[in-house]
Amino acid sequence: MLSWGNRGTVRSLCRLILYGCLGLVLAWGLSVGDTSAHQPSQLNPDRIHNLNLEGQQQLDQGNPEAALETWLKAEKLYRQMGNLQGAMGTQINQAKALQNLGFYRRARTLLDQVVAFQRQQPNSSLKANGLLTLGNVLRLVGEYEKSQEVLTESLRIAQQINSQPDLQAAYLHIGNTLLAQGQSLTALDSFTQAAAIPGQLKLSAQLGQLKLFHQLHRRAEATALQSQIESHLEVLPPGQLAIYGRIEFANLITQRSEVGTGEPAISETQTPNLTGVRMPGATQMLQAANLLATAAQQARLLGDRRAESYAMGRLGHLYEQTRQWAAAKQLTQAALQRAKSVNGTEVLYQWQWQMGRILRSQGDVPGATLAYTQAVETLQSLRQDLVAIGQDVQFSFRDQVEPVYRGLVDLLLQPDASQEHLSKARQVLESLQLVELNNFFREACLDARIRPVDHVDPTAAVIYPVLLPDRLEVIVSFPDKRLQQYTTSVSEEKILAGIQAMQASFRRTSFLQERLAAAQQLHHWLIQPIAADLTRQGVQTLVFVLDGSLRNLPMAALHDGSHYLIEQYQIALTPSLQLLNPHQLRPGEMRALVGGLSEGMAGAPPLPGVEQEVNEIRQQLPTRILLNQAFTTDALKTQVQAVPFTVIHFATHGQFSSNARDTYIQTWDGRLTVTDLQDLLNQRSLTDRHGIDLLVLSACQTAVGDNRATLGMAGVAVRSGARSTLATLWRVNDASTAEFVTRFYQALVQPGSNKAQAVRAAQMAMIQSPAFNHPFYWAPFILVGNWL
């Protein structure tokens, strides 16, 4: 292996390697302005067989739009002949074209109809293929359990009819679904079974194996398999399988981490390896460059401009890694043009982002800002299918979407940023919050617009902290409509360490000195720079739109050396000001539905204090109670539909997670997921006159070890349809919960009160209580959404 310590030798070698590959690409007629496209042959509608072949050829050439049109014509002819089986076959092909175009939900709708028809038919290869295609689409839209169920059904049919190609395909796609769920060992077993069957998908299965060998650090097996893949690629005829196989293989042998705002994580003083965390060595660079150059050449000869875009963009990325900016820029621009020529928005944003990184590395901040802006705009245009794009090209929200937004914010928040740039940075942060929630839900379900805070509450300031690699930026929207930028020069690593220290200080056994030191450090970074302006503006309420790991902290517990932040301000969180409904609570109109479990359920301990909690609520509000055996899903549904409750209070076990499937509320007869909760609450909109003002989840907690679990809390807040949600970051004991709930509702029903005031009143009372003044007892209660 080569050492990157010898900079001159290694960089010169990389230049020779990559400039040689660039010369090959240019020799094939590479031109940024070249937009020629393969023209399909004239269609003959009387020959259905030829139409099917032509559609497949068009799909293989990266022209799914033409393939879809061709297969629609074939379907029409089949139906005219009364051949329903043939029509079903063309619909499966249409679904594959729709999937290539990124229209996953359209593909699913079509396949649901096909599969429903086929289930009434005898087992056949066509039936197995229909289920296989549906299972693949279900994986792409995040319905993993359903995907695995459908794919297993396809596998059973393949076994019964003894079809080796269908068997291989089923094992491969089951492996992909297991991999998407993080089940590495079972996924590896499926890929291994697929690879053991001779057939055209053997290469795809081997690539799946190789990826997992790298992840599992099984280097000897990875090395042996890599040699087999190289031999396999050499004998494959030109086509999509060979092209994308080379692209994927090149990706796997040059894997490395992307950190921060998406800048390449290059270290020239480390020995390269293949674990995905360091700069690849010269040997791997040479091999990857040759693979990508060959893939680009084959794609060009076949007229597959989408594949050509992938290959040239990835080759441009290798130049970016070796800081050969001119060549990197030229190839990236060419990849952009190819993507635009086929409307390939799912890859277009990647090259726009790549161009932004290249320009920034060259010191061209305006050009980089424009490129990043274009990338964000492309992602926004993909909202309907953003959650699903690119599973087959290593799509990952945290690696491939979030850094684009953060990179743009970083560029916009230069020293002394203009009001225009501050406004745009705030808008990008808001958009990131919405995209993140859409990714949590696995569907684009949120439509919203910015609401100026002074129109909502003239005494509130909205605070947007954002962690960047080299600094903390805070944008504050003041009641006078002015945006102000506050910059603190502290590394992200140091802030994350401070967050961990403060989280650790919330344990019940922590000492006062430890708690205050951690809370004061975070206050110093987040609040102290803006404190004087908050006082000058007469701000009474702080509304936080929190970023990253900051979401795991209760802002109320920050400390200035004399007082907790909650002692000075009312505090609320919102996943996005765009989702805020400015409806104001009317205490006299409140009616509560309370569901609770005091008995232990499903391995969870009993909650004896729930009965006291329920009784305290009943003393303050007109209340309908569902306790223990009465707290069932059907009973909840009946009550919610019968009476327009303004408050729904769940005193039961529950969990918030970064995964919607693991975010739930425990009932007597099972669990309510986020989606179940939406259905249960009758999908009331945020603007419904009889909507839910407040949803309280008093015994739920964030998932242990999940540093993004508060995303689940925001997800529940949004999906429930409630204007506000009161929840807990961790579960506290029954006595302190009952104390908080009592104080909260006592304050809430007072004339002129609002939810933020009631939370503050309850927390202030507990701070003054000798029994509950430790932040462990009062700090976890978080108000999300409308604070009025």
N, C-alpha and C positions, 0 to 999 in steps of 0.2 A: 504494500500500500504506500501511497505517496503522502508526504507530510506537507501541509499547507504552510509550514513555516518558511519554505523556500519559495517566496512569493514570485520572484522573477521567472524562475524555471517553469513553475506550474502554470502561471498565468499565460506565459508565452505559448506553452503547449496547448492550453485551452483555446487560445486565439487561433492557432494553426488548425486545430480540430474543427472549430466551429466556422471559421471563415471558409474552410474547404467545403463544409456542408452547405453554407450559404451559397457558395459558387455553384454547387449542383442544382440547388433550387432555382437560382437565377437563370441557369443554363436551360431550364425547362420552359422558359418564357415567362417567368414571374414578373408581373407588372401590376402595380397598385391600381392602375386605371383599367386593367383588363377585366371586363365583366362578361366575357363570352360564356355561353351556357350550352350544355348538351341539348339538342332538340330531339324529342322522341319521334319515332316513326309515325306515319299516318295511321290512324286507327281504322280497323275494319270491324264494324259492329256486328257483322254476321258470323264472326268467328270468336266465340266466347273464350275458347281455350287460348287463343292468341292474346285476347284482352287481358286474361289473367297473367299470362307470361309478361306482357308489356307492363302491367302494373307493378309486378315484382321487380322488373328491370328498372323502372323509374324509382322505386323505393330504394333499390340498391345503389342507384346513382345519386342519392341524396335529394330527390325531388318528390317528397311525400304529397305535395299538393296535386301534382299531375297523377300520381299513383291513386290517390283518393278519387279523383274524377274518373279515371279509367275503371276502377272497381265499381263505382256507382253505375256506370254504363253496363258493366257485366252483370251486376245484380238485376238491373231492369230487364235485360234479355233473359236471364234465368227465370224471372217471374213470369215473363210472357210465355215461356215454355212450360210453366207449371212445375219447375224443378226447384223445390224449396230447399233441398239439401245444398244444391249449388249456390242458391242465394245466401244461405247461411255462411258458406265458405267465403264468399266475397265480403260479407259483413265482418267476419273475423279479420280479413285483410284490411278492410276499411278502418277497423279499430287500431290496427297496427300503424297505419298511416296517421291517424289522429294522435296516437301516442307519440309518434315522431315529431308531430307539429306542436306538441305540448298541450293538446286539448284532452287532458286525462279524464275529465268528468264527462265529456261527450263520448269518449271511448268507453267509459264504464257503462253509461246509459245504454249504448248500443249492445254491449256485450251481455248486460243483464237480460236483455230481450232474447239474444241468441241462445244463451245458456238455458233460460227458462224453456225455450222450445226444444233444445237438444236433450234436456233431461227426460223428455217423454219418448226419446228415440233409443234404439239399441246402441250399445257401446260401439264406438268406432274411433279411428284416428282423428276424424274431424271433431268429434265430441270432446276428446281429450285435448285437442288444440284450442277449442273454444274456452274450456275451463282454464287451460294454461295461460292464455292471453288475458283472461279476466283476472286471474290470480296475480299476474305481473302488474296490471294496472292498479289493482288494490294495494299492492306494495308501494307503488309510486305515490299514491295519495295517502299513505300512512296507515292504512287499515291492515295491520300486520297479521292479527289473529285471523281475520276473515280471509286474507290472502293465503295463509298457510292451510286453512281449511279447504279452500277451493283447489289449491295446488295438490294437496294430498288426495283429493277426489280424482284429479287428473292422473296422478300417479297410479291409483288403484285401477283405473280403466286401462292405462298403458300396460300394467302387469297382466290384466285379464286377457287382453287381446295380443299380448306378447309382441308389442311394438317397441323395438329398441330405440329408434329416434325419439318417440314420445316419452319413453322412460328416461332417456338422457336429459331431455328438456325439462321434465318435471323435477328431477334431482337438482339440476342446475338452478332453477328458479326457486325451489324450496331453500337451497343454500343461500341465495340472495336475500330472501325474506328473513331467514334466521340471522344472517349477517347484519341486516338493517336493525334487528332487535338486540344486537350485541351478543348473540349466542354463538360465540366464536367456534367452540369445539364441535357443536352439533352441525354448524354450517360447514365446517371443514369436512366432516363425515359425508355430508351431502355432495359437496364438490368432488370428493374422492370417488364416490360411487358414480357420479356423472363422468368423471375423467376415465374411469375404467371401461366405459362403453365406447366402442369405436363409433365415430360419427362426427358431423361437422361442428358440434358444440364442444368437442374435447378441449380445444384451445381455451374457450371461455371458462370451462371448469378448471383447467390448469392455472389460469390467471387468478381465479378465485382462491385456489389453494396457495399460490405464491403470496398473495396479499396476506393471507392468514398466517403463513409461516413467518413472514416479516413481523406481523403484529405480535405473534407468540414467541418471537426471538428464537425460532428453530432454524438456525442458520445453515446447518449441514443439509437439512432437507430442502431449504430454499435454494441452496447452491446447486444441488442435484437436479431439482425441478427446473431451475433456470436454464440449464443446458438442454433439457428436453424441449422446453418452449422455443429456444433458439433454433433447434433442428426442425421443429414443427413449422415455424414461420418461414424457414427457407424454402420449404416445398409447397407451401400454400399458393394457389393461383391468385392473381390479382382479384380483389373484390372487397366488399365491406368487412368480411371476417378478417381478412389479412390486414386491411388498413387499420381498423380499430384495434385489432390485436396488437399491432406494432405500437400504436399510440398508448394503449393501456400498459403494455410491457415497459415502454420507455418511462412512463409515469412511475411505475412500481420500482424500477431500479434507480430512480433519482429522487425518491421521496425525501421530503424534509419538511420541517414545521414552518408555518407562517404565523407570526406573532404580531402583537400590537395592532397597528393600523394597516397591516398587510404588507409592510416592507419586508423584503427577503431576509431571512434569518441567517446571514452569511457570517461565518467565522473563518478567517484565513489562518488560524493558529491551531486548528483541530485536525486530528486524523480522520479522514472520511470513513463512513461505514454505510450500511444499508438499512439501519433501523429507523430512518425517517426523521432524524432530528439534527443531522449535520449536513454540511455541504458535500455533495457526491464527489468522488474522486475522478481523476482524469480518465481512467479506464471506463468507468460508468458513463461519464460525459460523452466520450467518443461513441460508445455503444448506443446510447440514447439518441445522440445526434444522427447517427446513421439510420436508426430505426425510423425516426421522424422524417428524415429526408426521403427515405424510400416510401413511407406512407404518403407524403405529400405528392411525390411523383406518381404513384399509382392512382391516387384520388384525382389528380389532374387528368391523367390519361382516360379515366373512366367518366370524367365529367361530374364527379361528386364534389361539389364546391363546399358543402357543409363539412365533409371529412377533411377536405383540403384546408379549410379554416382551422379545424382542430389541430392538424399536424403542424401547420406553420405557426400557429399561436404558441403551441408548446415548444417548438424549436426556438421561437423568439424568447420564450421564458428561460431557456438555457443560456442564451446570450445575456439576458438580464442578470442571471446568477453570476456570470463571470464579468459583469460590468462592462460589456462591450455595447455601449449604448446606441451607437449609430446602427449597427446590425440588428440589435434588439428592436429598435424603433421601426426599422424598415419592414421586418418580418411581421411585427405586430400590426402595422398599418395594413399590410397585405391581408392578414387574417381578418381584420375588421371589414375590409372590402368584400371578402368572400362571404362573411357572415351576413352582411347587409344584402348581398345579391340574392340570398336564399331566404331572407327574412328570419335569420336564425337568432332571434333575440335571446334564447337561452344560453348561447355562447357569446353573443355580442358584448354583453356586459362584462364578461371576463376579460376580453381584450381591451375594452375601454378602461377597465380598472388597471390592467397591466400597463397600458399606455400612460396612465396617470402616475404610476410608480416610477416608470422610466423617466418621464419628464421631471418629476420631483427630484429624482436622483441627479439630474443634470442641472438642477437649480432653477428650472422654469416653473415657478409657483403658479402664475396665471394659467399657463397651459395645463399644468397638472390639475388645477382646480376645475377647469373646463372639462377635462377628461373624466375626473371623478364625478362631476355633476351629471355628465352624460350616462355614466354607469348607474348612478342612483335613479335617474329618470327611466332607464331601461328596466331596472328592477321594479320600479313602481308600475310600469306598464305590464309587468308579469305577475301582478298581485294575485290574479285568480288562480294561477298555477305555480306560484313561487314556492309553495311548500313542497312541491313534488319534483321540480325540475332537476334533471341531471343526476338521478341516483346512479345511472350507468356511467357517468363521467365524474364520479367522486364528489357529488354535491354534498355540502355540509353547511348548515346555516351559520355555525360559529366560524367556520374557516372561509366560506365563500360568499357570504352575504353581509354579516355584521361588520367585518373589517372595511367594506366599501363605504358604508355610512360613517364609520368612525374616522376613516382616512379623510373624507370630505370635511367633517367637522374640524379635524386637526388643521387642514389647510385654511379653512375659513377663519379660525380663531388665531390668527397671527396677532402680534402685539398691536394694540390700539386699533382693533378691528372696527370697521365702519358699522353704522346702524343697519345698513343693508346686509352686511355679512353676518352680523349678530342675529338678525331676523331669519336669515337663511339657515344659519347653524341651528337655531331653535327649531325651525321647521324640519330639518333633517333629523334632529333628535326625537321629535314627536313622531316622525315617520318610522324611525327605527323601532320605537316602542310598539307601534301598530303592527309592523311587519313581524316583530318578535312574538306578539300575541297571536297573529295569524298562523305563525309557524307552530306555536303551542297547540292551537286548535286543529292544525293540519287542514285548514281551509281558510279562504279569504272571506271573513265574515264581518269585517268591521269597516264601515264607511263613516267618515267623520269630517269635521272642519274645526279650524282654530276658533276659539272664543276668547276675545280679549278679557284679561282677568278683571279689569276695572268695570266691565259690563256685568261681571258675576258678583264680585265682592270688592268694593273700593278700599277695603282695609287689608287686603291680602296681597302678598308677594309670592310669585311662583319661582322656584329655584331649580335650576337644571345643572347639577354637577356632572362632569364628564371626566373619566379617568383616561389620560393619554400617557404614552410611554415615559415622557420626560416632565410631565407637569399635570396639575389639576386645574381644569378650567371650570368656572362657575358662571353661568348666565343667569341674571335675575331680571324678571319682568315685574317692574314696579307698578303701583296703581296709577302713576301719571303717564303710563304707556311707554315709558322709556326703558330700553334694554341696557343693562350694564354688564361689562365683562370684568371678571376678577381672576387673575392668574396667580397661582402659587407654584413656585419652582420646587417640586418634590416628585421623586420618581414614583411610577405606578407600583413598583415593587415595595417601596417603603409604605405607601398608603395601604396596600393589601395586608402588609404585616400589622399595621395599626388597626385595621378592621378585625383581623384575627385576634389581636390582643384584647380588643373591646368585647368581642363575642365571648372570649374565654372568661372575662371578668364578670359575666352575668351569672355564673354558677353561684349557688346559694352559699357556698363556703368561702367566697372571695372576701378579701379585706377591703375596707374603705379606701385605703391609699392606692391599692391596685386599681380599683374601679375608677377612681377620679383621675388617675394618671392617664389611663386609656381614653376616658371620655373627654378629657381636656385636650389631648393631642388631636383627636378628630375635630373637636370644636375649633381648635386653632386653625386647622386647615380649611374647614368648610364654612364656618360662621363668622369668625373674627374679622376676616377681610370685608364682610358686608355689613357688620353690626351697626356701624355709625350711620350708614345710609338707611338701614331699616328703621332706626330710631328717628331720623330726620323726616322720613316719609310717614311716620305714624302707623307703621304696619302692626297689625294685631294677629294675623294668621299667616303661617308659613305653609305653603303647599309645595311639596317636594315631588319632582319627577326624577326618580332616582335611577342611577346608572350602575349596571353590573353588580359587583359584590356589595355596593353600598345599600342595595335593597335588603340585605340581611340584617341591617342595623336599625334599631328603633331610634329615630332622630330625637325623640323626646328625652332620651337619656344623655345626650351630649351635655357637657358641663363647662362653664366658663371660669371655674375656680370658686365661684360663690353660689351659683344657682344652676339647676338643670334647665335645659332649653324650654321644657314644658311649663316651667314656672314663669317664663317671660312671654311665651306665645302659645296660641292655639296651633295645633299641628295636624296636617292631613297629608296623605299621599294620593297621587293619581297616576295611573299608568300612562295617561296622556290627557292634556288639557282639551284635546280634540274630542274626547269621549265624555266630557263633562256636561251634565244636564243641570242648568241653573235653577231647577225647581226648589223652592224653599219649604222646609218642613213646617207643618201646621200641627203643633202638639195636640190640640183639641180634637183632631180628626184621627188620631192614632188608634189602631186596633192591632193586636198582636196574636200571631199563631206561634205557639211554642212547642217544639218537639224535643224530647230528651231521653237519654238512656242513663239510668242510675245503676243498672245491673251490668255486670261484665258480659261482653259479647265478642265472639270470634277471636278469643285469645287476648282481648283487651281487658284491662282491669276495670272493676266497677268505679262509678263516679257518684259516691253517696251524697256529695254536696249539690248534685243537680236538683234534687227535690227542693232544697232551700232556695236555690237560684230561681226555680220556676215559681215558687210561692212569692218571692220578692217582686217578680215581674207582675204577677197577678194583682198585687196590691197597688201597683202604679198605673196599670192600663187595663182596658177591657181585653180579656185574654181567652183564647181557646187552647187547651193543653192536650198534647198527645204524649203520654209517658210510657216508657218501656213497651209492653206488648201492643199498646195502642199506637206506637210510633212506627207505622209501616208505610211503605210507598203508596199503597192504595188509599190509606186514610189521609195521607198528606194531599194527594191529588184531589180527593173529594172535598177537603176543607178549603184548599186554595181556589177551587172552581166555585165553591158555594158563597164565599164571603171575600170581599175585596180588602184583604189585610194590607196594612201599610208597613207593618213590621213583621218579619219572620225571624225567629230566634231558635237556633239549633244548639242545644247543650248536649253534645255527644262527641265521641271520638271522630277524628277525621285527619286528613293529611293533605298538605300542599306539596306539589312536586313540579319539576320542570317538564314532566311528562303528563299530558292530560289524562292518560289512562290510569295513572297512579295518584291522581288527585281525586279525593272522594270524601263523602260524609257517611258515617255509619248509621244505619237504621236497624230496627228490630229484625227485619227480614232480609237484610243485605246491605249493599253499598250504593250510594248515589254518586255517579261520576259527574263531571262538569256538564256533559251533554244531557245526562239524565235530569240534572237540576234545571236546565233550561226547559226541557220538555215538561217537567213537573210544574214549573211556574208558568206554564201556558204561553211561553215565548212572548211575554209582555215586553213591549218596546220601552226604551228609556223615556219616551215622550208620552206614554200612556197616562191619561189623566188619573187612572186608578192604579198606577204602577206601584211597585214596592219601593218605599222610601228607604228602608233599612233592612239589611240582612246581617244577622249576628251569628258568628260561629265561635262559640266561647270555649270549646275544648279541643279545637283542631290545632295542628302544629305543622311546621315545615319538616320535610323529610330529612332524616339524619344523613349527613354526608353529601347532600345535594346543594351546592352553592348557588344554584339558580332556582331553588324551590319556591321563592316568593313569586316567581312567574305564575305558579299555580294559584296563589292568592289573588293576583291581579286577574287571572283567567276566570276564577269564580266570580269576582266582583263584576266583570264585564258580562259574562255569559248568563248570570242569574237574572239579568234585567233589572236588578236593584240599583237605585241611584247611589246608594252608599253601602259599603260592606265594612263591618267591624269584625276583625279576626285577630288571632294571636300568632306570633312568630314561634312561640314554644308553649307547651302545655304547662300551666302552673297548678298548684294544688286547689282543691275544692273551696277551701275557706277564703282564700284571696280572690278567687274568681267570683264567688258569691258577693264578696265585699265590693269588688269593682262593679259588678252588674247592678247591685243595689244603688250605689252612688250614681252610676251612669243614668239609670232610668229616673231617679229622683230629680236629677238636673235636667234631663231631657224634657220632662213634662212641664217645666216652669215656663210661664209666658215670656215670649221673646227669646227663648233659648234656641240654640242650634246644636247639631251633632258634634262639631268640633269643641264647642264650649262644654258640652256634657262630658266628653272624653277627658278634657283638661280638668274639669271639676273632680271627676272620679280619681284621676291620677294624683292630683294635688292632695286630696283627702288621704290617699294611701301613703304618699310621701311623708305626711304629717303623723302617720300612725306608727307607733313603735314596733308593731307586729309585722307591718308590711312595707316599711320604707326602703327596703332593699330593691333595686331595680328589677331583680328577678321576678318580683310579684306584680309590679305595675307597668313595667316598660314594654312587655310583649304585645299589649293591646294597640292595634294599628287601625286607623280609620282610612279607608280607601274610597276615593270617588268624591261625590258631592259632600262638602263639609257643612253646608248651610242647614 
